[in-house]
Amino acid sequence: MAGPAAYDTPARRWAGFGPYYAMFPTEFADQVIRKHSDEGDLVLDPFAGRGTSIFSAATQKRRAVGIEISPVGFLYARTKLRPAEKELIQQRIKAIGRKAASRTIAEAASDLPEFFTRCFSVNVRRFLVSARRHLAWRSSSIDRTTMAMILVYLHGKRGAALSNQMRQTKSMSPDYAIRWWDERGLSPPELDPVAFFDSRLNWRYARGTPDCEQSSVYLGNSLQLLPRLALRTKRGDLPKAKLLFTSPPYYGVTNYHYDQWLRLWLLGGPPGAERSGNGRCGKFEHRENYKALLEQIFRHAKGVMHRDAVVYVRTDARKFTRDTTIDALRRTFPAKSLSIRRRPIEGPSQTHLFGDFGERVGEVDLVLQPK
């Protein structure tokens, strides 16, 4: 009988890359991909998050295309599909560590708000400022993988991450965090960032890297990018998708920008927890805008899809989100039959992690298939 090591494959080890708050547990995504698509099919996810659906498809010999508006999710998704070589990441981290000793980096690190001095030790703070300045994560595969590695361990359990005690999934607000640390007498851990990442890289790459079918995740807004993908399908540059597999944001549950402000700072954002009113980065609290967003995204996605494609959407089971999503799907795909499958809370989810407003009802799967 095979032991646990037999299942510790590169795909499994990299599948969980990034903080675990995805709506698609790996096993669930694998099952949906196998059941509703064939090898060689194209799978589409316009709300890709950290790319669980895309990665699952790519490791099961499907081609996949995803779009993600958050640079944090984009980095995780792209890195899982095509991580750079371990030795190159180690060299880059050492280079960032050497640059961290410069006077300009030291001055920049000392000018950060109080939160940063309470969250990170001096050495870690300088390392992060150096990474923020020197990693060209948008254009370089090596720098993208390096930055994604840093993001994973930027904050979390004290000693297991670079920060003072925090959640791994969600950044605490600066004022709250400082009060919380004061009440408990907690200080940031003294770490050597280069040595810290060396051991994490050894574990991450111990089984190698995953074998992925040619797939892509794009950083941007699906409202703009889906029409471009539709043009590629018309030209024959891209096959039509046989499966739309996604989980849209839930109404009024979380503000992705605010909840990820610390990681967004490392990617070049402001050094504070600022809420965003952006329709795809905010908390989705305007009902009409939320309805319009879902309908527009599904309508644009339809232009990339095969006539007989399956649509598989996991969403919030609370009434407004559920009913709005069902209505948008029925309007967009009137020729398909709809089945609804309840999914009680069994682990981390948006409603579980970010607040459920007293309605702990979990998720619901909406499946549309040709009649």
N, C-alpha and C positions, 0 to 999 in steps of 0.2 A: 504493500500500500504506500502511495507517495506521501512523503512528509511535507511540512510547510514550505521547505526550501524549493520543492518542485513547482510551487505556484508563485515564487518570487521572481517573476520574469521582468525584463526591462519595461514592458508595457504596463504591468501592474505597479512597478515602482515609480514610474513617471506619471501614471494616471492621476495620482493624488497630489501632483505638484501644485502648490499654492494653498492658501488657507481653505479649509473645508467648509464652504457655505453654499456649494453648488446645489441646484435643484435636482441634478441628475447624479445619483450615486453610480459609480462605475458599472456595477453589475446590472443595474437597471438599464443604463444606456446601451450596454452590450446586447442585452436581450431585445430591446426595441430595434436596434440596427439589424440584428440577425433576422428578426421576424418580418420586418417591413421593407427590406431592401436585399439586393443580391450583390455579389462581388462585381465590381466594375461600375456600379451605380453611383450617381452623384447625390450626396446628402447636403442639405442646406440648413443653416441656422442663422437667422438674422439678429438674434439676441444671444450671441455666442458665450458671453460670460468668460470663464476661464477655459472654455473650449472642450468641455467634457464630451459633448456629442461629436464634435469634429475629431477629437482624438480617438474616440471609440470607433468611428467609421474608418478613419485612416489606418488603424491597426487591424482592421478586419477586411482589408483589401477593397475598401470603397474609397472613392474620391470625395472630398468634402470641402465645402466653402462656408466660412463663417464671417460675420461682421460684428464688431464690438466697439462701442463708443468710449468705453473706459480704457485708458492706457494701461491700467493695472491688469485688468482681465486680458487685454490683448497681449501683454508681455508673457503672462502665464501660458496662454494658448499657443502662441508662436513658438515659445521655448520648448514646450512638450513635443511639438511636431518636428522641430529641427534644432535640437540643442547643439551648441558648438562643442568641440572636443574639450575634455576635462583639462588637459595640460594647458590649453590656450586660456581657459578661464582662470586657472591657477596663476598663470603669468600676469593676467590682467589685474587680478586682485592684488598681487604683490606690487604691481606698478602703481595702483591706486593707493596702496599703503605707503609707498615711498613718496608720492606726491603729497600725501597728507601731512608730511613733516615740514612743508614749506611755510614761510611766514604769512603769505596771503591766505592760505587755507586756515591757519591758526587764528588769524584775525577774523575771518568770516565765521568760524565756528564759535568764537567768543561773542559775536554780535547777535547770535540767535536769541529768541525769547527765553524766559526762565524755564518753560516746559522742557526745552531740549537739555538744559543742564541738569534737570531733575530726572530726565528719562534716560540719558546716555552718558557714559563716562567720557572724559576728555578725549581719550584715544579713539573711541567709537565715534564721537561727534565729528572729529576731524576726518576720520575715514569716510563718513557719510557725506560730508561737504565735498570732499575730494571726488567721490563717486558721482555726486550730483553735477559737478562741474565738468568732469572729463569723460563720462561714459556716453558715447553717441548711440544710444539704444534704438533710435529710429532707423538708422542706416546700417549699422554693423551687427552682424549675427553674433559675433563674440561679445560685444558690449551689451547686446540685448539679453543674452543668456546670463551674463554677469550681473546685470541689473535685476533680472528676474530672481536670481539666487538671493540677492541682498533683500529684495522685497519680501521674500518668503520669511526671512528671519529678522525683519526690521523690528517687529514688536511681537510680544507673546509672553510665555511663562518665563519668569526671571531665571537666568542661567541657561535656558534652552533657546533664548533669542538674544538680540543685541540690547534690548531695552530693559528698563525697570519693569515690574510686574504689570502686564496688560493682557487684554484679549489678543488672540492672534487674528481673529476674523474681523475685528472692528476697532478703529482708533477711538480711544476715549477723548472727550473734550479736554483741553489743557487745564482749565481751572478745576474741573472735577478730579482729574488725575493727580494734580498737585495736592489737593486736599486729602485724597485717598491715601497717597503715599505718606503724607505727614501723619495721618491718624495711625498708620501702621509702622512708622519709622523705617520705611523702605528707601534704599538708595540704589542707584544704577549699578549693575555688575561691572567689575573691572575685567575687561576682556581684551585680548589681542585679536583684532578682527581677522587678520591674515591667518593665524592659526585656527581660529574659530571656523572659518570657511573651508580650510583645508580638510578638516575631518568630515564636514558635511558633504563636501564634494566627493570624497572617497566613498561615502555611503551611497550617495545618489547615483554614481557611475559604476558601482561595484558589479552590477549585472549588465552593464553596457547601456546602449541607447535603443529606443524602440524603432522597429522597422515600420515606417509609415508610408502609405500610399501618397502620391503627390496630392497635397491639399494645401489650402491657404486660409489664413484669417486676416481680415483687413481691419485697420483702425479707422473708425469713422462712423457716420450716421447712416443707418440703413435707408433712410428716406432718399439720400443722395446716391448711395452706392448700389442699391438693388437695381435701379434703372440701367446703370452701366453694365451690370452683370447680365441683364436681360438683352442688351445690345450684343453682348458677346455670344449669347445663345443663338440669336438670330443670324449672326455671322458664321456660326458653326465652330467658334473658338472654344466654346464650353458646352458640354452636353446639358440637356434639361434635367433638373433634379427629379429623382424618383421618390424622395422622401424629404419632407419639411419636418424637422425635429427640433423643437425649441421650447424655451420657457420665458415668456415675456415678463417684464417687471410687474410686480403686484401693486395694486392701487393703495396708496397711503401707508406703505409699510416701511420703506427705508429710503434714505437719501444717499445714493451711492457716493456723491462727492463728499458730503460731510462725514460719512462713516469711513471713508478711505483717505481722509485729508492728509495723514502723515505719509502714507505711501505716495500720494500725489505731490506732496512737497518734494520728496526725493526725486521725482520726475520733472521738477522745475516749477512746481506750484508755490503758492504763498505759504509762509510758515505759521499758519493758523487754521482753525477749524471754521471755515466760512461756508455757509449754506449756499447752494446753487439753485437758482430758479429755472435753470435750463430744463426744458421739457423732458430730456432724456437722461439728465444727470441729477435731477431733483427728486422730490418724494412722490411725484405723480398724485397730487391732491386735488387737481382741478378735473372734475368728472368729464366734462365735455372734451377737454383736451386729451384726456386719457382714452376716451372712446375713439376720437379721431386718430390718435397715434396708432392704436391697434389695427383699425380698419385700413389705414394707409399702408402700414407695413405689410399686412397680409396681401393687400391688393398688388403692391409692387413685387412681393415674393412670387405671386402667381405667374408673373411674366417670366420667371426663371424656371418654372416647374413644368414637368410633363403632364399631359392631360390626365393620365391615370395615376398620378402621384398620390401617395398617402401623406396625410397631414397629422402629425402627432404633437400635441401641445400640452405641456404640464403647466398648470396655473393654480392660483390660490382658490381654495374651496369656499372662501367667504362670498356671500351672495353677490355683491356688486362686481367684484373682479371676475367671478365665474360667469355671471350672466352677461357682462359686457364682452368677455372673450368669446363666449358662445355666439352671441349676436354678430360679432365681427366676422367670425368664421363662417357662419351660415350665409351672411351677405356676400362674402367673397367666393365661397365654394358651394353654391346652391345645388350643384349636380351631385354632390357627394353625400353619403349617409353618415350621420354622426352617432357615435356611441360615447357614453360618459362613464368613467371608472373612478370611483372614490379611492383616495389614498390617505388613510389616517396618518398622523404624525408618527414616524418611527425613528427619526433622527434629526440632524440639523436641517433647518429649512428657513426660508425668509420669515415666515410668521413666527417660528420658534426662536430664531436668533435675534430678530430685530423688533419684536413686539407684535402681539397678536390681537390686542384690543379686546381681550376676553372671549375671543372666538377661536379656540384652539381646535380647529377642524381639519387642519392639514392641507393637503393638495388634492387636485382632481386632474385626471388625464382626459383630454378630449381628442378623440381619434376620428378622423374623417377619411373614408375610403370610397372608391368608385362604387356606384350602385350596381 
